[in-house]
């Protein structure tokens, strides 16, 4: 509006304290990539565990890869995939659909690797190690946080209350799962290890 001197003044934008231009699209894209990685991670973990169960129970052919009598575990596939994704992101700097595909592949590779995290700590140990489940849970939680943290900021009060209730329920379930899994491990661990041994040549 005109000032006393006749010059026109421009009002400051109402969102002057808001995010800088271009920040919101970057955050949105990062969130989408994290969700794709989380999707690939969870789906691959479920698929890997299902295949292992089916092979060990002899409900499907033995698809394990052996090299001169040595079982090549799927954590190795994940390591090679992670190395490939890292090199692709570093040297090609993809965008658009290529970047989304890289995020999905990253989630797949993380699941293949961390599904056998216990074998990182105890080389030659059994597939059924507690450390692997703990690692999978932690990585999934971190990916979920990256995928949905920005959405949490827009929660209304009723959404926040529901989220807190859900978090408490998940926490209680986690405690129960941890306590019971220790007992189940003591009871069923030897049998699972025997099945794993029988499925190898």
GUBALO-739465 format. One record per residue: residue number from 1; chain; x, y, z of N, C-alpha, C, CB in turn. Coordinates in Angstrom, 2 decimals, padded with zeros to 5 digits. Glycine has a CB too. Example, Ala and Ser with C-alpha at 12.3 -4.5 7.8 and 13.67 -1.06 7.14 Angstrom:
2
ATOM  pos  unit       nX       nY       nZ      caX      caY      caZ       cX       cY       cZ      cbX      cbY      cbZ
ATOM    1     A   013.19  -005.69   007.80   012.30  -004.50   007.80   013.20  -003.30   007.80   011.31  -004.47   009.05
ATOM    2     A   012.85  -002.25   007.08   013.67  -001.06   007.14   012.90   000.03   007.87   014.08  -000.60   005.72
REM end
This chain:
201
ATOM  pos  unit       nX       nY       nZ      caX      caY      caZ       cX       cY       cZ      cbX      cbY      cbZ
ATOM    1     A   000.84  -001.19   000.00   000.00   000.00   000.00   000.88   001.25   000.00  -000.95   000.00   001.22
ATOM    2     A   000.37   002.42  -000.51   001.20   003.62  -000.62   001.60   004.13   000.74   000.46   004.71  -001.40
ATOM    3     A   002.84   004.67   000.82   003.33   005.25   002.07   003.10   006.75   002.05   004.82   004.93   002.29
ATOM    4     A   003.53   007.41   003.15   003.33   008.85   003.24   004.10   009.60   002.17   003.74   009.35   004.61
ATOM    5     A   005.16   009.03   001.66   005.97   009.70   000.63   005.48   009.38  -000.77   007.43   009.29   000.76
ATOM    6     A   004.44   008.57  -000.85   003.90   008.24  -002.17   004.51   006.98  -002.78   004.12   009.38  -003.09
ATOM    7     A   005.52   006.41  -002.14   006.13   005.19  -002.67   005.35   003.97  -002.18   007.62   005.08  -002.26
ATOM    8     A   005.32   002.93  -003.01   004.58   001.71  -002.66   005.49   000.80  -001.84   004.07   000.97  -003.95
ATOM    9     A   004.96   000.32  -000.74   005.73  -000.60   000.11   005.21  -002.01  -000.09   005.64  -000.19   001.61
ATOM   10     A   006.09  -002.97   000.06   005.74  -004.38  -000.11   005.73  -005.04   001.25   006.74  -005.11  -001.08
ATOM   11     A   004.58  -005.64   001.59   004.48  -006.33   002.87   005.36  -007.57   002.87   003.02  -006.72   003.17
ATOM   12     A   005.94  -007.84   004.01   006.75  -009.06   004.14   005.86  -010.27   004.03   007.53  -009.07   005.48
ATOM   13     A   006.33  -011.34   003.38   005.51  -012.56   003.27   005.19  -013.13   004.64   006.24  -013.61   002.42
ATOM   14     A   003.98  -013.67   004.73   003.53  -014.19   006.02   004.33  -015.40   006.47   002.07  -014.56   005.96
ATOM   15     A   004.97  -016.13   005.53   005.72  -017.32   005.89   007.22  -017.05   005.89   005.39  -018.46   004.94
ATOM   16     A   007.59  -015.80   006.27   009.00  -015.45   006.24   009.83  -016.31   007.18   009.18  -014.00   006.59
ATOM   17     A   009.20  -016.81   008.24   009.93  -017.65   009.18   009.83  -019.13   008.82   009.43  -017.43   010.58
ATOM   18     A   009.15  -019.46   007.75   008.99  -020.85   007.35   010.22  -021.37   006.65   007.78  -021.00   006.45
ATOM   19     A   010.14  -022.60   006.10   011.28  -023.20   005.45   011.68  -022.45   004.19   010.99  -024.64   005.12
ATOM   20     A   012.93  -022.50   003.89   013.43  -021.83   002.69   012.87  -022.50   001.45   014.96  -021.84   002.66
ATOM   21     A   012.73  -021.74   000.36   012.21  -022.34  -000.88   013.05  -023.53  -001.31   012.17  -021.29  -002.00
ATOM   22     A   012.38  -024.59  -001.69   013.07  -025.78  -002.15   013.32  -026.82  -001.08   014.36  -025.39  -002.74
ATOM   23     A   013.17  -026.44   000.20   013.42  -027.39   001.28   012.31  -028.43   001.36   013.57  -026.66   002.62
ATOM   24     A   011.06  -027.97   001.27   009.91  -028.89   001.38   009.95  -030.00   000.33   008.61  -028.11   001.26
ATOM   25     A   010.19  -029.68  -000.96   010.27  -030.77  -001.95   011.37  -031.78  -001.64   010.49  -030.19  -003.33
ATOM   26     A   012.51  -031.32  -001.12   013.61  -032.22  -000.80   013.21  -033.16   000.33   014.87  -031.43  -000.41
ATOM   27     A   012.55  -032.59   001.36   012.09  -033.42   002.49   011.07  -034.44   002.01   011.48  -032.53   003.61
ATOM   28     A   010.15  -034.01   001.14   009.13  -034.93   000.63   009.76  -036.06  -000.17   008.11  -034.17  -000.24
ATOM   29     A   010.77  -035.72  -000.99   011.42  -036.77  -001.79   012.18  -037.73  -000.89   012.38  -036.14  -002.81
ATOM   30     A   012.86  -037.23   000.13   013.59  -038.09   001.06   012.63  -039.04   001.78   014.36  -037.25   002.08
ATOM   31     A   011.47  -038.53   002.15   010.46  -039.37   002.81   009.99  -040.48   001.89   009.28  -038.52   003.27
ATOM   32     A   009.73  -040.16   000.64   009.30  -041.17  -000.32   010.37  -042.24  -000.52   008.95  -040.52  -001.66
ATOM   33     A   011.62  -041.82  -000.59   012.71  -042.78  -000.77   012.83  -043.70   000.45   014.04  -042.05  -001.02
ATOM   34     A   012.69  -043.11   001.64   012.76  -043.92   002.87   011.62  -044.93   002.92   012.73  -043.02   004.11
ATOM   35     A   010.45  -044.54   002.46   009.31  -045.47   002.46   009.52  -046.61   001.47   008.00  -044.72   002.12
ATOM   36     A   010.12  -046.31   000.34   010.44  -047.37  -000.63   011.46  -048.33  -000.05   010.96  -046.77  -001.95
ATOM   37     A   012.47  -047.78   000.62   013.49  -048.63   001.25   012.86  -049.50   002.33   014.62  -047.77   001.84
ATOM   38     A   011.98  -048.93   003.13   011.30  -049.69   004.19   010.44  -050.79   003.59   010.44  -048.75   005.06
ATOM   39     A   009.74  -050.49   002.51   008.91  -051.50   001.84   009.76  -052.67   001.36   008.15  -050.87   000.66
ATOM   40     A   010.86  -052.37   000.68   011.75  -053.42   000.20   012.36  -054.22   001.33   012.84  -052.84  -000.65
ATOM   41     A   012.68  -053.53   002.43   013.30  -054.18   003.58   012.36  -055.20   004.22   013.72  -053.13   004.61
ATOM   42     A   011.13  -054.76   004.52   010.18  -055.65   005.19   009.79  -056.81   004.29   008.93  -054.87   005.61
ATOM   43     A   009.52  -056.52   003.02   009.10  -057.57   002.09   010.19  -058.63   001.92   008.73  -056.96   000.73
ATOM   44     A   011.43  -058.17   001.79   012.55  -059.11   001.59   012.81  -059.94   002.84   013.81  -058.35   001.20
ATOM   45     A   012.71  -059.31   004.00   012.91  -060.06   005.25   011.88  -061.18   005.37   012.83  -059.12   006.46
ATOM   46     A   010.61  -060.86   005.11   009.56  -061.86   005.18   009.81  -062.98   004.17   008.18  -061.22   004.94
ATOM   47     A   010.18  -062.60   002.95   010.44  -063.59   001.91   011.61  -064.49   002.28   010.70  -062.91   000.57
ATOM   48     A   012.69  -063.89   002.81   013.87  -064.67   003.16   013.56  -065.67   004.26   015.01  -063.75   003.60
ATOM   49     A   012.88  -065.22   005.30   012.54  -066.13   006.39   011.59  -067.23   005.94   011.92  -065.35   007.55
ATOM   50     A   010.64  -066.87   005.06   009.70  -067.87   004.57   010.41  -068.95   003.77   008.62  -067.20   003.70
ATOM   51     A   011.31  -068.54   002.89   012.06  -069.51   002.08   012.90  -070.42   002.97   012.97  -068.78   001.06
ATOM   52     A   013.55  -069.85   003.98   014.37  -070.65   004.88   013.51  -071.68   005.61   015.11  -069.75   005.91
ATOM   53     A   012.36  -071.26   006.12   011.45  -072.18   006.81   011.01  -073.31   005.87   010.22  -071.43   007.34
ATOM   54     A   010.64  -072.96   004.64   010.15  -073.97   003.70   011.24  -074.95   003.30   009.59  -073.29   002.46
ATOM   55     A   012.46  -074.47   003.11   013.56  -075.36   002.75   013.90  -076.28   003.91   014.80  -074.54   002.34
ATOM   56     A   013.98  -075.73   005.11   014.36  -076.53   006.26   013.30  -077.57   006.62   014.60  -075.63   007.45
ATOM   57     A   012.04  -077.26   006.33   010.97  -078.23   006.59   010.75  -079.15   005.40   009.68  -077.50   006.94
ATOM   58     A   011.58  -078.99   004.36   011.53  -079.82   003.15   010.20  -079.70   002.41   011.78  -081.28   003.51
ATOM   59     A   009.60  -078.53   002.46   008.37  -078.28   001.72   008.65  -077.62   000.36   007.44  -077.40   002.53
ATOM   60     A   009.92  -077.34   000.10   010.33  -076.85  -001.21   011.77  -077.30  -001.46   010.21  -075.29  -001.30
ATOM   61     A   012.20  -077.35  -002.72   013.57  -077.81  -003.02   014.62  -076.94  -002.34   013.80  -077.82  -004.53
ATOM   62     A   015.77  -077.53  -002.11   016.87  -076.81  -001.49   017.46  -075.82  -002.50   017.97  -077.79  -000.98
ATOM   63     A   017.21  -074.54  -002.29   017.67  -073.50  -003.20   018.94  -072.82  -002.70   016.58  -072.47  -003.40
ATOM   64     A   019.52  -073.33  -001.61   020.75  -072.73  -001.11   021.86  -072.85  -002.16   021.17  -073.39   000.21
ATOM   65     A   022.70  -071.85  -002.21   023.83  -071.87  -003.14   025.07  -072.35  -002.41   024.07  -070.47  -003.77
ATOM   66     A   025.69  -073.40  -002.94   026.90  -073.96  -002.35   028.06  -073.80  -003.32   026.69  -075.44  -001.97
ATOM   67     A   029.18  -073.36  -002.79   030.40  -073.20  -003.59   031.46  -074.12  -003.01   030.88  -071.72  -003.60
ATOM   68     A   031.70  -075.22  -003.74   032.67  -076.22  -003.28   032.34  -076.71  -001.88   034.08  -075.64  -003.31
ATOM   69     A   031.06  -076.96  -001.67   030.60  -077.50  -000.40   030.35  -076.46   000.67   031.58  -078.46   000.09
ATOM   70     A   030.62  -075.19   000.38   030.40  -074.13   001.37   029.09  -073.41   001.07   031.58  -073.13   001.37
ATOM   71     A   028.24  -073.33   002.07   026.96  -072.63   001.92   027.20  -071.13   001.86   026.00  -072.98   003.09
ATOM   72     A   026.84  -070.52   000.74   026.97  -069.08   000.58   025.68  -068.45   001.11   027.24  -068.67  -000.92
ATOM   73     A   025.74  -067.87   002.29   024.55  -067.32   002.94   024.09  -066.05   002.23   024.83  -067.03   004.42
ATOM   74     A   022.78  -065.74   002.40   022.24  -064.61   001.66   022.72  -063.25   002.18   020.75  -064.65   001.71
ATOM   75     A   023.39  -063.24   003.32   023.99  -061.97   003.74   025.04  -061.51   002.74   024.61  -062.10   005.13
ATOM   76     A   025.68  -062.47   002.05   026.67  -062.11   001.03   026.01  -061.44  -000.17   027.43  -063.35   000.58
ATOM   77     A   024.82  -061.90  -000.54   024.10  -061.24  -001.63   023.80  -059.79  -001.25   022.77  -062.00  -001.96
ATOM   78     A   023.41  -059.60   000.02   023.12  -058.25   000.48   024.34  -057.35   000.46   022.54  -058.29   001.86
ATOM   79     A   025.49  -057.90   000.83   026.72  -057.11   000.83   027.06  -056.65  -000.58   027.89  -057.92   001.43
ATOM   80     A   026.98  -057.56  -001.54   027.27  -057.19  -002.93   026.26  -056.17  -003.46   027.27  -058.44  -003.82
ATOM   81     A   024.99  -056.35  -003.08   023.98  -055.39  -003.52   024.24  -054.00  -002.92   022.58  -055.87  -003.12
ATOM   82     A   024.60  -053.97  -001.64   024.90  -052.69  -001.00   026.09  -052.01  -001.67   025.18  -052.89   000.49
ATOM   83     A   027.10  -052.81  -002.01   028.27  -052.25  -002.69   027.87  -051.69  -004.06   029.37  -053.31  -002.85
ATOM   84     A   027.00  -052.42  -004.77   026.55  -051.96  -006.08   025.71  -050.70  -006.00   025.77  -053.05  -006.77
ATOM   85     A   024.79  -050.67  -005.04   023.94  -049.48  -004.88   024.78  -048.26  -004.50   022.85  -049.73  -003.82
ATOM   86     A   025.74  -048.46  -003.60   026.60  -047.36  -003.19   027.40  -046.80  -004.36   027.55  -047.82  -002.10
ATOM   87     A   027.95  -047.70  -005.18   028.72  -047.25  -006.34   027.82  -046.53  -007.35   029.42  -048.45  -007.02
ATOM   88     A   026.62  -047.06  -007.55   025.68  -046.44  -008.49   025.29  -045.03  -008.05   024.42  -047.31  -008.63
ATOM   89     A   024.99  -044.88  -006.76   024.62  -043.56  -006.25   025.78  -042.58  -006.30   024.10  -043.68  -004.83
ATOM   90     A   026.99  -043.10  -006.10   028.16  -042.22  -006.06   028.59  -041.76  -007.44   029.31  -042.94  -005.38
ATOM   91     A   028.59  -042.69  -008.40   029.16  -042.36  -009.70   028.13  -041.93  -010.75   029.91  -043.54  -010.21
ATOM   92     A   026.88  -042.35  -010.57   025.85  -041.98  -011.54   024.98  -040.82  -011.07   024.98  -043.16  -011.84
ATOM   93     A   024.86  -040.65  -009.75   024.02  -039.62  -009.14   022.64  -039.62  -009.82   024.69  -038.21  -009.24
ATOM   94     A   021.86  -040.68  -009.63   020.58  -040.81  -010.33   019.51  -039.88  -009.78   020.08  -042.23  -010.25
ATOM   95     A   018.43  -039.78  -010.50   017.27  -038.99  -010.07   016.03  -039.66  -010.63   017.38  -037.48  -010.54
ATOM   96     A   014.87  -039.21  -010.18   013.61  -039.72  -010.70   013.42  -041.20  -010.41   013.53  -039.49  -012.18
ATOM   97     A   012.99  -041.94  -011.42   012.69  -043.37  -011.26   013.94  -044.17  -010.91   012.07  -043.92  -012.53
ATOM   98     A   015.09  -043.77  -011.43   016.33  -044.49  -011.13   016.67  -044.38  -009.65   017.49  -043.94  -011.98
ATOM   99     A   016.45  -043.21  -009.08   016.72  -043.01  -007.66   015.75  -043.81  -006.80   016.64  -041.52  -007.30
ATOM  100     A   014.49  -043.86  -007.21   013.50  -044.66  -006.49   013.85  -046.15  -006.54   012.09  -044.43  -007.06
ATOM  101     A   014.32  -046.60  -007.70   014.74  -047.99  -007.82   015.94  -048.30  -006.94   015.08  -048.31  -009.26
ATOM  102     A   016.86  -047.33  -006.83   018.02  -047.51  -005.96   017.59  -047.61  -004.50   019.02  -046.36  -006.14
ATOM  103     A   016.60  -046.80  -004.10   016.11  -046.85  -002.72   015.48  -048.20  -002.41   015.08  -045.72  -002.47
ATOM  104     A   014.70  -048.72  -003.35   014.08  -050.04  -003.17   015.15  -051.13  -003.06   013.11  -050.35  -004.33
ATOM  105     A   016.14  -051.07  -003.94   017.22  -052.06  -003.92   018.02  -051.97  -002.62   018.15  -051.86  -005.12
ATOM  106     A   018.20  -050.75  -002.13   018.90  -050.56  -000.86   018.16  -051.27   000.27   019.04  -049.05  -000.54
ATOM  107     A   016.83  -051.14   000.32   016.05  -051.82   001.34   016.17  -053.34   001.24   014.60  -051.41   001.25
ATOM  108     A   016.15  -053.85   000.01   016.30  -055.29  -000.22   017.66  -055.77   000.28   016.13  -055.63  -001.72
ATOM  109     A   018.70  -055.03  -000.07   020.05  -055.41   000.34   020.22  -055.37   001.85   021.08  -054.50  -000.31
ATOM  110     A   019.65  -054.36   002.49   019.74  -054.26   003.95   019.07  -055.45   004.63   019.12  -052.95   004.44
ATOM  111     A   017.93  -055.88   004.10   017.23  -057.02   004.68   018.03  -058.30   004.53   015.85  -057.18   004.04
ATOM  112     A   018.59  -058.53   003.35   019.38  -059.73   003.12   020.59  -059.78   004.04   019.82  -059.81   001.67
ATOM  113     A   021.19  -058.63   004.29   022.40  -058.58   005.11   022.09  -058.70   006.59   023.16  -057.28   004.85
ATOM  114     A   021.13  -057.89   007.06   020.86  -057.87   008.50   020.03  -059.06   008.96   020.14  -056.59   008.86
ATOM  115     A   019.42  -059.80   008.05   018.70  -061.01   008.44   019.66  -062.03   009.04   017.96  -061.62   007.23
ATOM  116     A   020.92  -061.94   008.68   021.93  -062.85   009.23   023.00  -062.07   009.99   022.58  -063.68   008.10
ATOM  117     A   022.56  -061.02   010.66   023.48  -060.17   011.40   024.24  -060.96   012.47   022.73  -059.02   012.05
ATOM  118     A   023.58  -061.96   013.06   024.24  -062.77   014.08   025.50  -063.43   013.58   023.30  -063.81   014.60
ATOM  119     A   025.52  -063.74   012.28   026.70  -064.38   011.70   027.85  -063.39   011.49   026.35  -065.03   010.37
ATOM  120     A   027.53  -062.08   011.51   028.62  -061.11   011.51   029.41  -061.23   012.82   028.07  -059.65   011.33
ATOM  121     A   028.65  -061.40   013.91   029.27  -061.42   015.23   029.90  -062.77   015.55   028.24  -061.08   016.28
ATOM  122     A   029.24  -063.84   015.11   029.72  -065.18   015.40   029.85  -065.94   014.09   028.76  -065.93   016.39
ATOM  123     A   031.01  -065.83   013.47   031.23  -066.50   012.18   031.05  -068.00   012.34   032.65  -066.18   011.62
ATOM  124     A   030.28  -068.58   011.43   030.03  -070.01   011.50   028.91  -070.38   012.46   031.27  -070.72   011.89
ATOM  125     A   028.30  -069.36   013.08   027.22  -069.63   014.01   025.93  -070.01   013.31   026.98  -068.44   014.88
ATOM  126     A   024.90  -070.31   014.09   023.62  -070.72   013.54   022.86  -069.53   012.97   022.80  -071.42   014.61
ATOM  127     A   021.98  -069.81   012.02   021.10  -068.79   011.45   020.14  -068.24   012.50   020.30  -069.36   010.27
ATOM  128     A   019.80  -069.06   013.49   018.78  -068.70   014.47   019.41  -068.01   015.67   018.01  -069.95   014.94
ATOM  129     A   020.03  -066.89   015.43   020.65  -066.13   016.51   019.78  -064.93   016.87   022.06  -065.67   016.12
ATOM  130     A   019.71  -064.66   018.16   018.89  -063.54   018.65   019.34  -062.20   018.07   018.93  -063.49   020.17
ATOM  131     A   020.64  -062.06   017.85   021.18  -060.79   017.36   020.60  -060.41   016.01   022.70  -060.87   017.27
ATOM  132     A   020.28  -061.39   015.18   019.74  -061.10   013.85   018.36  -060.46   013.96   019.67  -062.39   013.02
ATOM  133     A   017.52  -061.01   014.83   016.17  -060.45   015.01   016.25  -059.05   015.60   015.33  -061.36   015.93
ATOM  134     A   017.14  -058.85   016.56   017.31  -057.53   017.16   017.76  -056.52   016.11   018.33  -057.58   018.30
ATOM  135     A   018.70  -056.92   015.25   019.20  -056.01   014.22   018.12  -055.66   013.21   020.39  -056.64   013.50
ATOM  136     A   017.32  -056.64   012.81   016.23  -056.40   011.87   015.23  -055.42   012.46   015.52  -057.71   011.50
ATOM  137     A   014.90  -055.61   013.73   013.95  -054.72   014.40   014.49  -053.29   014.46   013.65  -055.23   015.80
ATOM  138     A   015.76  -053.14   014.79   016.36  -051.82   014.91   016.42  -051.11   013.56   017.77  -051.93   015.50
ATOM  139     A   016.85  -051.82   012.53   016.95  -051.20   011.20   015.57  -050.82   010.68   017.65  -052.15   010.20
ATOM  140     A   014.58  -051.69   010.89   013.21  -051.37   010.45   012.69  -050.14   011.18   012.28  -052.57   010.69
ATOM  141     A   012.98  -050.03   012.47   012.53  -048.87   013.23   013.18  -047.58   012.72   012.85  -049.06   014.72
ATOM  142     A   014.45  -047.63   012.41   015.15  -046.44   011.90   014.62  -046.03   010.53   016.66  -046.71   011.82
ATOM  143     A   014.38  -047.02   009.66   013.82  -046.71   008.35   012.41  -046.13   008.48   013.79  -047.96   007.46
ATOM  144     A   011.62  -046.70   009.40   010.27  -046.18   009.61   010.30  -044.76   010.15   009.50  -047.09   010.57
ATOM  145     A   011.27  -044.48   011.02   011.40  -043.12   011.54   011.73  -042.14   010.43   012.48  -043.07   012.63
ATOM  146     A   012.65  -042.53   009.55   013.00  -041.66   008.43   011.83  -041.50   007.47   014.21  -042.22   007.68
ATOM  147     A   011.02  -042.55   007.34   009.91  -042.52   006.38   008.72  -041.71   006.86   009.47  -043.93   006.07
ATOM  148     A   008.50  -041.68   008.17   007.26  -041.09   008.66   007.47  -039.97   009.68   006.41  -042.16   009.28
ATOM  149     A   008.71  -039.58   009.94   008.96  -038.52   010.93   008.31  -037.21   010.52   010.45  -038.32   011.12
ATOM  150     A   008.39  -036.86   009.23   007.81  -035.59   008.79   006.30  -035.60   008.91   008.21  -035.30   007.34
ATOM  151     A   005.68  -036.76   008.74   004.23  -036.85   008.87   003.78  -036.68   010.31   003.72  -038.17   008.32
ATOM  152     A   004.63  -037.11   011.26   004.28  -037.00   012.67   004.11  -035.54   013.08   005.34  -037.67   013.54
ATOM  153     A   004.88  -034.63   012.44   004.82  -033.22   012.81   003.46  -032.61   012.48   005.91  -032.45   012.09
ATOM  154     A   002.72  -033.21   011.55   001.43  -032.66   011.16   000.27  -033.32   011.89   001.24  -032.81   009.67
ATOM  155     A   000.58  -034.19   012.85  -000.48  -034.86   013.60  -001.33  -033.83   014.35   000.11  -035.89   014.58
ATOM  156     A  -002.63  -034.06   014.35  -003.51  -033.32   015.22  -003.50  -034.00   016.59  -004.95  -033.25   014.63
ATOM  157     A  -004.11  -033.36   017.58  -004.05  -033.90   018.94  -004.63  -035.31   019.02  -004.78  -032.98   019.90
ATOM  158     A  -005.73  -035.53   018.30  -006.34  -036.87   018.37  -005.45  -037.91   017.70  -007.74  -036.87   017.70
ATOM  159     A  -004.75  -037.51   016.64  -003.82  -038.43   015.99  -002.65  -038.75   016.92  -003.30  -037.83   014.67
ATOM  160     A  -002.17  -037.72   017.62  -001.03  -037.91   018.52  -001.39  -038.86   019.65  -000.57  -036.57   019.08
ATOM  161     A  -002.61  -038.72   020.18  -003.04  -039.62   021.25  -003.11  -041.06   020.76  -004.41  -039.18   021.81
ATOM  162     A  -003.63  -041.25   019.55  -003.70  -042.59   018.98  -002.30  -043.16   018.76  -004.50  -042.57   017.66
ATOM  163     A  -001.39  -042.28   018.30  -000.02  -042.72   018.05   000.66  -043.14   019.35   000.78  -041.59   017.37
ATOM  164     A   000.45  -042.37   020.42   001.04  -042.70   021.71   000.49  -044.03   022.23   000.78  -041.58   022.73
ATOM  165     A  -000.82  -044.22   022.08  -001.44  -045.48   022.51  -000.87  -046.66   021.73  -002.97  -045.43   022.35
ATOM  166     A  -000.70  -046.46   020.43  -000.14  -047.52   019.60   001.31  -047.81   019.99  -000.21  -047.14   018.11
ATOM  167     A   002.08  -046.76   020.27   003.47  -046.94   020.66   003.58  -047.72   021.96   004.17  -045.58   020.80
ATOM  168     A   002.68  -047.42   022.91   002.69  -048.15   024.18   002.34  -049.62   023.95   001.69  -047.52   025.17
ATOM  169     A   001.35  -049.86   023.10   000.96  -051.24   022.81   002.10  -052.01   022.15  -000.28  -051.27   021.90
ATOM  170     A   002.78  -051.36   021.21   003.91  -052.01   020.54   005.04  -052.27   021.53   004.41  -051.15   019.36
ATOM  171     A   005.27  -051.31   022.44   006.30  -051.50   023.45   006.01  -052.68   024.36   006.45  -050.26   024.27
ATOM  172     A   004.76  -052.79   024.81   004.37  -053.92   025.66   004.51  -055.23   024.90   002.92  -053.75   026.15
ATOM  173     A   004.08  -055.22   023.64   004.22  -056.42   022.81   005.69  -056.80   022.66   003.57  -056.20   021.42
ATOM  174     A   006.56  -055.80   022.49   007.98  -056.08   022.34   008.57  -056.74   023.57   008.72  -054.82   022.04
ATOM  175     A   008.15  -056.27   024.75   008.63  -056.86   026.00   008.17  -058.31   026.11   008.14  -056.05   027.21
ATOM  176     A   006.90  -058.53   025.80   006.36  -059.90   025.85   007.07  -060.79   024.84   004.84  -059.90   025.59
ATOM  177     A   007.28  -060.27   023.63   007.94  -061.04   022.59   009.36  -061.40   023.00   007.95  -060.27   021.27
ATOM  178     A   010.06  -060.44   023.59   011.44  -060.69   024.02   011.48  -061.77   025.09   012.08  -059.41   024.53
ATOM  179     A   010.59  -061.66   026.07   010.59  -062.62   027.18   010.24  -064.02   026.71   009.61  -062.17   028.26
ATOM  180     A   009.20  -064.11   025.88   008.78  -065.44   025.42   009.76  -066.04   024.42   007.39  -065.36   024.80
ATOM  181     A   010.40  -065.18   023.61   011.32  -065.70   022.60   012.54  -066.35   023.25   011.77  -064.59   021.65
ATOM  182     A   012.95  -065.82   024.42   014.05  -066.43   025.12   013.70  -067.86   025.55   014.44  -065.60   026.35
ATOM  183     A   012.48  -068.02   026.05   012.05  -069.36   026.47   011.89  -070.28   025.27   010.74  -069.28   027.26
ATOM  184     A   011.28  -069.75   024.20   011.10  -070.56   022.99   012.44  -070.96   022.41   010.27  -069.80   021.94
ATOM  185     A   013.41  -070.02   022.48   014.74  -070.32   021.96   015.39  -071.47   022.71   015.63  -069.10   022.04
ATOM  186     A   015.20  -071.49   024.03   015.78  -072.58   024.82   015.09  -073.91   024.51   015.66  -072.27   026.32
ATOM  187     A   013.80  -073.85   024.22   013.05  -075.08   023.96   013.23  -075.57   022.53   011.57  -074.87   024.25
ATOM  188     A   013.18  -074.64   021.57   013.16  -075.03   020.16   014.49  -074.81   019.44   012.08  -074.25   019.44
ATOM  189     A   015.42  -074.10   020.09   016.70  -073.81   019.45   017.42  -075.03   018.93   017.57  -073.09   020.40
ATOM  190     A   017.62  -076.06   019.75   018.33  -077.25   019.27   017.64  -077.91   018.08   018.47  -078.26   020.40
ATOM  191     A   016.31  -077.93   018.08   015.60  -078.55   016.96   015.78  -077.75   015.68   014.11  -078.69   017.28
ATOM  192     A   015.73  -076.41   015.78   015.94  -075.57   014.60   017.35  -075.72   014.05   015.66  -074.10   014.94
ATOM  193     A   018.34  -075.80   014.94   019.71  -075.99   014.50   019.88  -077.34   013.82   020.67  -075.86   015.68
ATOM  194     A   019.17  -078.34   014.32   019.25  -079.66   013.68   018.64  -079.63   012.29   018.54  -080.71   014.53
ATOM  195     A   017.50  -078.92   012.14   016.89  -078.76   010.81   017.82  -078.03   009.86   015.55  -078.00   010.91
ATOM  196     A   018.48  -076.99   010.35   019.41  -076.25   009.52   020.57  -077.13   009.06   019.94  -075.04   010.28
ATOM  197     A   021.05  -077.96   009.97   022.16  -078.87   009.63   021.72  -079.92   008.62   022.70  -079.55   010.89
ATOM  198     A   020.50  -080.43   008.77   020.01  -081.46   007.87   019.76  -080.92   006.46   018.72  -082.07   008.42
ATOM  199     A   019.48  -079.62   006.32   019.20  -079.04   005.01   020.46  -078.75   004.21   018.40  -077.77   005.16
ATOM  200     A   021.63  -078.91   004.84   022.90  -078.72   004.15   023.47  -080.07   003.74   023.90  -077.96   005.03
ATOM  201     A   024.19  -080.12   002.61   024.72  -081.39   002.15   025.87  -081.88   003.05   025.20  -081.27   000.71
REM end
